[in-house]
Amino acid sequence: MEWDTAAGHAILTAAGGKVERLDGRPLSYGKQGFENPHFVAKS
């Protein structure tokens, strides 16, 4: 769910990391439906 990952995403991004979908596209928020696709968080 979006609200489960948003804070961690913000912290990782501020530290220079990235959160991406498995296909390389950015993980997006505010979309219809609140479920996130599979993603990778990397520093």
C-alpha positions in Angstrom: 0.0 0.0 0.0 1.2 3.5 -0.8 1.2 4.8 2.8 3.3 1.8 3.9 6.2 2.7 1.6 6.0 6.5 1.3 8.0 7.5 4.3 10.8 5.0 3.6 10.8 6.1 0.0 11.3 9.7 1.1 14.1 8.9 3.5 15.9 6.7 1.0 15.6 9.3 -1.8 16.9 12.1 0.5 19.9 9.9 1.3 20.6 9.5 -2.5 18.9 6.1 -3.0 16.2 5.1 -5.5 13.0 3.2 -5.4 11.9 1.7 -8.7 9.5 -0.8 -10.1 11.0 -4.0 -11.4 10.7 -2.7 -14.9 12.9 0.3 -14.0 10.1 2.9 -13.9 9.8 5.1 -10.8 7.4 4.0 -8.1 4.4 6.4 -8.3 1.9 7.7 -5.7 -1.5 9.2 -6.0 -2.7 6.6 -8.5 -6.1 5.0 -8.7 -6.0 2.1 -6.3 -3.4 2.1 -3.5 -1.5 -1.1 -4.1 2.1 -0.8 -5.1 3.6 -3.1 -7.7 6.7 -5.1 -6.9 9.7 -2.8 -6.5 13.3 -2.5 -5.6 14.9 -0.1 -3.1 18.6 0.6 -3.6 21.2 2.9 -2.2 
